[in-house]
Amino acid sequence: MAKTQTTRPSTQQTKRPHRTLEKRIGQTTYEVHICFSEQSKESMNDKICRLIKNQIADSQ
C-alpha cells in the first residue's frame, strides 16, 4: 500500500494550504483532501473525540 502526503495550495480564498492524502487499496487509489476552517474553535483531535462520544451516546 502506497501512502503519500503532499501539501498543495488551497482552492479556497485562504492563505493556508490543505492536505492531500493518497492511499492505494488493490487497484484503486483513494485521494482525500482535508481543509480546515480559519474560524474553527476545536482541533482535529477535539472533533474526533466529539464524534466518538456522540456515536456512543446514540448507540445506547
Backbone as a printed PyTorch tensor [residue, N CA C, xyz], in Angstrom:
tensor([[[  0.8340,  -1.1810,   0.0000],
         [  0.0000,   0.0000,   0.0000],
         [  0.8780,   1.2440,   0.0000]],

        [[  0.6500,   2.0830,  -0.9490],
         [  1.3970,   3.3380,  -1.0270],
         [  0.6250,   4.4180,  -0.2990]],

        [[  1.3170,   5.1520,   0.5300],
         [  0.6820,   6.2440,   1.2620],
         [  1.5890,   7.4570,   1.1470]],

        [[  1.0490,   8.5280,   0.5820],
         [  1.8470,   9.7280,   0.4190],
         [  1.0850,  10.9170,   0.9680]],

        [[  1.8140,  11.9080,   1.4220],
         [  1.2040,  13.1440,   1.8780],
         [  1.8500,  14.2880,   1.1200]],

        [[  1.0070,  15.1320,   0.5750],
         [  1.5150,  16.3020,  -0.1240],
         [  0.7350,  17.5190,   0.3360]],

        [[  1.3510,  18.6580,   0.2170],
         [  0.6660,  19.9050,   0.5260],
         [  0.5350,  20.6860,  -0.7660]],

        [[ -0.6980,  21.0770,  -1.0680],
         [ -0.9620,  21.8210,  -2.2880],
         [ -1.6530,  23.1320,  -1.9170]],

        [[ -1.5490,  24.1370,  -2.7580],
         [ -2.2730,  25.3780,  -2.4780],
         [ -3.7760,  25.1190,  -2.4520]],

        [[ -4.4680,  25.7490,  -1.5440],
         [ -5.9060,  25.5850,  -1.4130],
         [ -6.6160,  26.2390,  -2.5810]],

        [[ -7.7560,  25.6740,  -2.9470],
         [ -8.5570,  26.2790,  -3.9990],
         [ -9.4520,  27.3640,  -3.4280]],

        [[ -9.5590,  27.4240,  -2.0930],
         [-10.3640,  28.4660,  -1.4620],
         [ -9.5550,  29.7540,  -1.3980]],

        [[-10.1880,  30.8330,  -0.9790],
         [ -9.5300,  32.1230,  -0.9070],
         [ -8.8050,  32.2950,   0.4260]],

        [[ -8.0920,  31.2920,   0.8790],
         [ -7.3310,  31.3730,   2.1240],
         [ -5.8610,  31.2300,   1.8170]],

        [[ -5.0360,  31.6150,   2.7500],
         [ -3.5930,  31.5090,   2.5650],
         [ -3.0640,  30.1680,   3.0460]],

        [[ -3.8620,  29.4300,   3.8400],
         [ -3.4120,  28.1470,   4.3610],
         [ -3.5910,  27.0490,   3.3130]],

        [[ -2.5780,  26.2280,   3.0970],
         [ -2.7360,  25.1040,   2.1640],
         [ -3.5610,  24.0000,   2.8040]],

        [[ -4.1250,  23.1380,   1.9830],
         [ -4.8110,  21.9760,   2.5200],
         [ -3.9550,  20.7390,   2.3010]],

        [[ -4.2700,  19.6960,   3.0060],
         [ -3.5060,  18.4570,   2.9090],
         [ -4.2260,  17.4950,   1.9750]],

        [[ -3.4460,  16.7190,   1.2530],
         [ -3.9830,  15.6730,   0.4000],
         [ -3.3260,  14.3660,   0.7930]],

        [[ -4.1590,  13.3820,   1.0900],
         [ -3.6700,  12.0480,   1.4330],
         [ -4.0690,  11.0930,   0.3260]],

        [[ -3.1700,  10.2280,  -0.0360],
         [ -3.4640,   9.2080,  -1.0400],
         [ -3.2030,   7.8380,  -0.4450]],

        [[ -4.1290,   6.9110,  -0.6870],
         [ -3.9590,   5.5480,  -0.2010],
         [ -4.4280,   4.5970,  -1.2980]],

        [[ -3.5870,   3.6340,  -1.5980],
         [ -3.9150,   2.6610,  -2.6280],
         [ -4.3570,   1.3610,  -1.9690]],

        [[ -5.5330,   0.8870,  -2.3560],
         [ -6.0550,  -0.3960,  -1.8890],
         [ -6.3710,  -1.2070,  -3.1410]],

        [[ -5.6170,  -2.2560,  -3.3350],
         [ -5.7700,  -3.0450,  -4.5570],
         [ -5.4140,  -2.2040,  -5.7680]],

        [[ -6.3220,  -2.1590,  -6.7330],
         [ -6.0880,  -1.3860,  -7.9560],
         [ -6.6980,   0.0150,  -7.8880]],

        [[ -7.2040,   0.3980,  -6.7070],
         [ -7.8660,   1.6960,  -6.5560],
         [ -7.0330,   2.6150,  -5.6870]],

        [[ -6.8420,   3.8420,  -6.1350],
         [ -6.1480,   4.8600,  -5.3490],
         [ -7.1790,   5.8650,  -4.8600]],

        [[ -7.2310,   6.0350,  -3.5550],
         [ -8.1460,   6.9910,  -2.9360],
         [ -7.3710,   8.2600,  -2.6170]],

        [[ -7.9310,   9.4010,  -2.9710],
         [ -7.3140,  10.6900,  -2.6930],
         [ -8.2770,  11.4780,  -1.8150]],

        [[ -7.7960,  11.8930,  -0.6470],
         [ -8.6260,  12.6180,   0.3180],
         [ -8.0450,  14.0070,   0.5070]],

        [[ -8.8800,  15.0210,   0.3280],
         [ -8.4680,  16.4070,   0.5340],
         [ -9.0110,  16.8690,   1.8780]],

        [[ -8.1440,  17.4050,   2.7120],
         [ -8.5320,  17.8510,   4.0380],
         [ -8.3530,  19.3580,   4.1080]],

        [[ -9.4330,  20.0650,   4.4120],
         [ -9.4030,  21.5200,   4.5310],
         [ -9.9370,  21.8980,   5.9080]],

        [[ -9.3800,  22.9250,   6.4960],
         [ -9.7980,  23.3820,   7.8040],
         [-10.3050,  24.8100,   7.7240]],

        [[-11.3210,  25.0930,   8.4920],
         [-11.8690,  26.4400,   8.5590],
         [-10.9540,  27.3320,   9.3800]],

        [[-10.7600,  28.5460,   8.9170],
         [ -9.9570,  29.5210,   9.6590],
         [-10.6490,  29.9110,  10.9650]],

        [[-11.9760,  29.7950,  11.0200],
         [-12.7370,  30.1960,  12.1950],
         [-12.9680,  29.0540,  13.1770]],

        [[-12.4560,  27.8720,  12.8890],
         [-12.6840,  26.7050,  13.7400],
         [-12.1520,  26.9360,  15.1460]],

        [[-12.9430,  26.5110,  16.1270],
         [-12.5650,  26.6780,  17.5360],
         [-12.0310,  25.3810,  18.1510]],

        [[-12.2180,  24.2540,  17.4690],
         [-11.7500,  22.9900,  18.0320],
         [-10.7260,  22.3260,  17.1150]],

        [[ -9.8230,  21.5760,  17.7230],
         [ -8.7750,  20.8850,  16.9650],
         [ -9.3450,  19.6170,  16.3300]],

        [[ -8.5650,  18.9970,  15.4580],
         [ -8.9980,  17.7490,  14.8350],
         [ -9.2200,  16.6810,  15.9010]],

        [[ -8.3460,  16.6460,  16.8960],
         [ -8.4920,  15.6900,  17.9890],
         [ -9.8150,  15.9130,  18.7240]],

        [[-10.1500,  17.1780,  19.0070],
         [-11.4180,  17.5100,  19.6660],
         [-12.6070,  17.0430,  18.8310]],

        [[-12.5420,  17.2400,  17.5300],
         [-13.6380,  16.8450,  16.6460],
         [-13.8300,  15.3300,  16.6570]],

        [[-12.7220,  14.5960,  16.5740],
         [-12.8110,  13.1340,  16.5580],
         [-13.3810,  12.6150,  17.8770]],

        [[-12.9180,  13.1700,  18.9940],
         [-13.4480,  12.7610,  20.3060],
         [-14.9400,  13.0580,  20.4050]],

        [[-15.3630,  14.2240,  19.9240],
         [-16.7770,  14.5890,  19.9490],
         [-17.5980,  13.6160,  19.1020]],

        [[-17.1060,  13.2490,  17.9210],
         [-17.8160,  12.3040,  17.0690],
         [-17.9450,  10.9320,  17.7250]],

        [[-16.8630,  10.4770,  18.3590],
         [-16.9090,   9.1710,  19.0460],
         [-17.8990,   9.2070,  20.2000]],

        [[-17.8670,  10.2710,  21.0080],
         [-18.8020,  10.3890,  22.1390],
         [-20.2470,  10.4310,  21.6400]],

        [[-20.5030,  11.1670,  20.5750],
         [-21.8640,  11.2340,  20.0300],
         [-22.3230,   9.8790,  19.5140]],

        [[-21.4240,   9.1430,  18.8760],
         [-21.7830,   7.8350,  18.3570],
         [-22.0910,   6.8690,  19.4970]],

        [[-21.3090,   6.9310,  20.5680],
         [-21.5620,   6.0740,  21.7350],
         [-22.9150,   6.4250,  22.3550]],

        [[-23.1800,   7.7130,  22.5010],
         [-24.4550,   8.1510,  23.0940],
         [-25.6330,   7.7170,  22.2220]],

        [[-25.4980,   7.7770,  20.9130],
         [-26.5790,   7.3820,  20.0050],
         [-26.8350,   5.8820,  20.0260]],

        [[-25.8100,   5.0930,  20.3220],
         [-25.9600,   3.6290,  20.2910],
         [-26.5200,   3.0650,  21.5890]],

        [[-26.6480,   3.9050,  22.6160],
         [-27.1690,   3.4050,  23.9110],
         [-28.6460,   3.5790,  24.0110]]])
